[in-house]
């Protein structure tokens, strides 16, 4: 990766304005904003060395050369595609808000990304993980440790039951949970709201956690459904550690992380005969093509089972 150079003040100011646009008008997450700005700083750092340095002088050829350099130094196609998307978003915003007279990235293409099938986990393995997490809630004597164990179980159950993203789980408020109907209200990407079903075991685990939540809350807890050891809203990084730790507790279980639970939920629903569009709505996918990737997962699993079991496969 090329070393970053100090950017001109005008470019830095423009990036700051773009950041506010992403945050306030697009409702992008801080993680997404950091990714966009990192890509753009890398671009303008490159241009500050090879030119042109002024943003309004950038040409389509300059952008293509930069992406070609990324490929030459071994960047993955997915990384190059993401950086191209960041550049297109920035220049489109700058052009349509009259900060630039033209959009050099309007016809910038991304490399075709090979879509790999997501790794998933068997139902029996996941059941063992959740059973182990449930057993851990009874193996502690200290009230605080017991409360944290219940929280960890609730995090696992909610992630698998609803298929929501880890950031969405950490963003849940107490008012977002409807125990009577078994539903949660989720604020997803771009500030889009959706409803996801909450299964009975997840409802029970969540209710058990909320019963001991007062042991951890502080004034800063607010209405956060999940809180950390110090009482603040649960950080997604902590939630990821919870998932990795729970999966590691059962030997032979793939270490998939929170997104792996989302993949597992979608795969298991489709294997159980769920409608593809219903799964799309639950997951909050804007495109059905994204959800269709899971149909390939289930097809591959069926093919493997057939080849192992059929005498004339």
C-alpha positions in Angstrom: 0.0 0.0 0.0 1.2 3.5 -0.9 2.2 5.8 2.0 -0.3 8.6 2.5 0.7 12.2 1.9 -0.6 15.2 3.7 -3.6 16.5 1.8 -4.3 20.1 0.7 -6.5 22.1 3.1 -9.2 22.4 0.4 -9.4 18.6 -0.1 -9.5 18.0 3.7 -12.4 20.5 4.0 -14.2 18.8 1.2 -13.8 15.4 2.7 -15.1 16.7 6.1 -18.2 18.0 4.3 -18.7 14.7 2.6 -18.4 12.9 5.9 -21.2 15.1 7.3 -23.3 14.4 4.3 -22.9 10.6 4.8 -23.6 10.9 8.5 -26.6 13.3 8.6 -28.3 12.9 5.2 -27.5 9.3 4.3 -27.5 7.9 7.8 -24.4 5.9 7.2 -22.7 4.1 10.1 -19.4 5.3 11.5 -17.7 2.2 10.2 -19.0 2.9 6.7 -17.9 6.6 6.9 -14.4 5.5 8.0 -14.2 3.2 5.0 -15.3 5.8 2.5 -12.9 8.4 3.9 -10.0 5.9 4.0 -10.5 5.1 0.4 -10.7 8.8 -0.6 -7.6 9.8 1.4 -5.7 7.0 -0.3 -6.8 8.4 -3.7 -6.0 12.0 -3.0 -2.7 11.0 -1.3 -1.8 9.2 -4.6 -2.8 12.2 -6.7 -0.8 14.6 -4.5 2.3 12.7 -5.7 1.5 12.0 -9.3 -1.1 14.8 -10.0 -3.4 16.4 -10.4 -3.4 17.7 -6.9 -6.6 19.9 -7.2 -9.8 18.0 -6.9 -11.5 19.9 -9.7 -8.8 18.8 -12.1 -9.2 15.1 -11.6 -10.0 13.1 -14.7 -11.5 9.7 -15.4 -8.0 8.5 -16.6 -6.5 9.5 -13.2 -9.0 7.4 -11.4 -8.5 4.4 -13.7 -4.8 4.7 -13.2 -5.1 4.7 -9.5 -7.4 1.6 -9.5 -4.9 -0.1 -11.9 -2.1 0.6 -9.4 -4.2 -1.0 -6.7 -4.5 -4.2 -8.8 -0.8 -4.1 -9.5 0.2 -4.1 -5.8 -2.1 -7.1 -5.1 -5.3 -5.5 -3.8 -8.2 -7.9 -3.9 -11.0 -7.3 -6.4 -13.5 -6.7 -3.6 -11.2 -4.0 -2.2 -10.8 -2.3 -5.6 -14.6 -2.5 -6.2 -15.3 -0.9 -2.8 -12.8 1.9 -3.5 -14.3 2.6 -6.9 -17.7 2.8 -5.2 -16.4 5.3 -2.6 -14.9 7.4 -5.4 -18.2 7.4 -7.4 -20.2 8.4 -4.3 -17.9 11.3 -3.5 -17.7 12.8 -6.9 -21.4 12.3 -7.6 -22.1 14.2 -4.3 -19.6 17.0 -5.1 -21.1 17.4 -8.6 -24.7 17.4 -7.6 -24.1 19.9 -4.8 -22.3 22.2 -7.2 -18.9 21.8 -5.4 -17.4 20.5 -8.6 -18.3 21.5 -12.2 -18.1 17.9 -13.5 -18.1 14.3 -12.3 -15.0 12.4 -13.5 -16.2 9.2 -11.9 -19.6 9.0 -13.6 -18.5 6.2 -15.9 -15.9 4.6 -13.6 -16.4 0.9 -13.6 -15.7 -1.6 -10.8 -14.0 -4.9 -11.4 -16.3 -7.9 -11.3 -16.2 -9.4 -7.9 -16.4 -13.2 -7.5 -19.1 -13.9 -5.0 -17.9 -16.6 -2.7 -20.5 -18.8 -0.9 -20.7 -17.9 2.8 -19.5 -20.5 5.2 -22.2 -21.6 7.5 -22.8 -23.8 10.5 -25.0 -26.9 11.0 -28.1 -26.7 13.0 -26.8 -29.3 15.4 -23.6 -27.4 16.0 -25.4 -24.1 16.6 -27.8 -25.9 19.0 -24.7 -27.2 21.0 -23.3 -23.6 21.1 -26.5 -22.1 22.4 -26.9 -25.0 24.9 -23.4 -24.4 26.2 -24.0 -20.6 26.5 -27.2 -21.4 28.5 -25.3 -23.7 30.8 -22.8 -21.0 31.5 -25.5 -18.8 33.0 -25.8 -21.3 35.9 -22.1 -21.9 36.4 -21.3 -18.6 38.1 -21.8 -17.5 41.6 -21.2 -13.7 41.4 -24.3 -11.7 40.5 -22.5 -9.5 38.0 -20.8 -12.4 36.3 -24.2 -14.2 36.1 -25.8 -11.1 34.6 -23.1 -10.9 32.0 -23.5 -14.6 31.2 -27.3 -14.0 30.7 -26.5 -11.0 28.5 -24.1 -13.1 26.4 -26.7 -15.8 25.9 -29.3 -13.2 24.9 -27.0 -11.7 22.4 -26.4 -15.1 20.8 -30.0 -16.0 20.7 -31.1 -12.7 19.3 -28.5 -12.6 16.6 -29.4 -16.1 15.4 -33.1 -15.8 15.8 -33.5 -12.5 14.0 -30.5 -12.5 11.6 -29.9 -8.9 12.4 -26.4 -7.4 12.1 -24.3 -7.0 15.2 -24.5 -3.2 15.0 -28.3 -3.4 14.7 -28.4 -5.7 17.8 -26.3 -3.2 19.8 -28.5 -0.4 18.7 -31.7 -2.1 20.0 -33.6 -0.1 22.6 -36.0 -1.6 25.2 -39.0 -0.2 23.3 -37.9 -2.1 20.2 -38.8 -5.5 21.6 -42.4 -6.7 21.5 -42.5 -9.9 23.7 -46.2 -10.5 23.2 -45.9 -10.8 19.4 -42.3 -12.0 19.3 -41.0 -9.1 17.2 -38.1 -6.6 17.2 -38.0 -3.3 15.5 -34.6 -2.8 13.8 -33.0 0.3 12.5 -30.8 -0.9 9.6 -28.5 0.6 7.0 -29.3 4.0 5.8 -31.8 4.5 8.7 -34.2 2.1 7.2 -36.6 0.5 9.7 -37.8 -3.1 9.5 -39.4 -5.7 11.7 -37.8 -9.1 12.4 -39.3 -12.1 14.2 -38.0 -13.2 17.6 -38.3 -16.9 18.4 -39.4 -18.3 21.7 -35.9 -19.2 23.0 -34.6 -15.8 22.1 -37.6 -14.1 23.8 -36.9 -16.1 27.0 -33.1 -15.4 26.9 -33.8 -11.7 26.4 -36.4 -11.6 29.2 -33.9 -13.4 31.6 -31.2 -10.8 30.7 -33.5 -7.9 31.1 -34.5 -9.2 34.6 -30.9 -8.7 35.7 -30.0 -5.7 33.6 -30.5 -3.3 36.5 -27.4 -4.8 38.1 -25.3 -3.1 35.3 -27.1 0.0 34.3 -26.0 3.5 35.0 -27.5 6.9 33.9 -25.7 6.6 30.6 -27.4 3.3 29.8 -30.6 5.1 28.7 -33.0 2.7 26.9 -30.2 0.4 25.5 -31.4 -3.2 25.5 -27.8 -4.5 25.7 -25.2 -2.8 27.9 -21.6 -3.4 28.7 -19.8 -4.1 32.0 -19.7 -0.3 32.7 -23.3 0.2 31.9 -23.0 2.0 28.5 -24.6 0.7 25.3 -22.9 -2.6 24.3 -20.1 -1.9 21.8 -20.2 -4.0 18.6 -16.6 -5.1 19.2 -17.6 -6.5 22.5 -20.5 -8.3 20.9 -18.2 -9.8 18.3 -16.0 -11.1 21.2 -19.1 -12.6 22.8 -19.9 -14.6 19.6 -16.3 -15.7 19.0 -16.0 -16.9 22.6 -19.3 -18.8 22.5 -18.4 -20.6 19.2 -14.9 -21.4 20.5 -16.4 -23.1 23.6 -17.7 -26.0 21.5 -14.9 -27.9 19.8 -15.2 -28.4 16.1 -17.5 -25.4 15.6 -16.4 -23.0 12.8 -15.4 -19.6 14.1 -17.8 -17.5 11.9 -18.4 -14.4 14.1 -21.7 -12.5 14.3 -22.2 -12.3 10.5 -21.9 -16.0 10.4 -25.0 -16.3 12.6 -26.8 -14.1 10.1 -25.7 -16.4 7.3 -26.7 -19.4 9.3 -30.2 -18.0 10.1 -30.8 -17.3 6.4 -29.5 -20.7 5.2 -31.5 -22.6 7.9 -34.7 -20.7 7.0 -34.4 -21.5 3.3 -33.5 -25.1 4.0 -36.7 -25.2 6.1 -38.8 -24.0 3.1 -39.0 -20.3 3.9 -40.0 -18.0 1.0 -37.0 -16.2 -0.5 -38.7 -12.8 -0.4 -39.6 -13.3 3.2 -36.0 -13.9 4.1 -35.0 -10.9 2.1 -37.4 -8.7 4.2 -36.2 -10.2 7.5 -32.5 -9.6 6.6 -33.2 -6.1 5.3 -31.5 -6.8 1.9 -32.3 -4.0 -0.7 -31.7 -6.5 -3.5 -33.1 -9.9 -3.9 -29.9 -10.9 -5.6 -28.1 -10.6 -2.3 -30.5 -13.0 -0.6 -30.4 -15.4 -3.5 -26.7 -16.2 -2.6 -28.1 -18.3 0.2 -30.0 -20.5 -2.2 -26.7 -21.5 -3.7 -25.5 -22.4 -0.3 -28.4 -24.7 0.3 -28.0 -26.2 -3.2 -24.4 -27.0 -2.6 -25.2 -28.7 0.7 -27.9 -30.8 -1.0 -25.5 -31.7 -3.7 -22.9 -32.8 -1.2 -25.4 -34.9 0.8 -26.6 -36.5 -2.5 -23.1 -37.4 -3.6 -22.3 -38.9 -0.2 -25.4 -40.9 0.1 -26.7 -41.9 -3.4 -25.3 -45.2 -4.7 -25.1 -43.9 -8.3 -24.2 -40.2 -7.6 
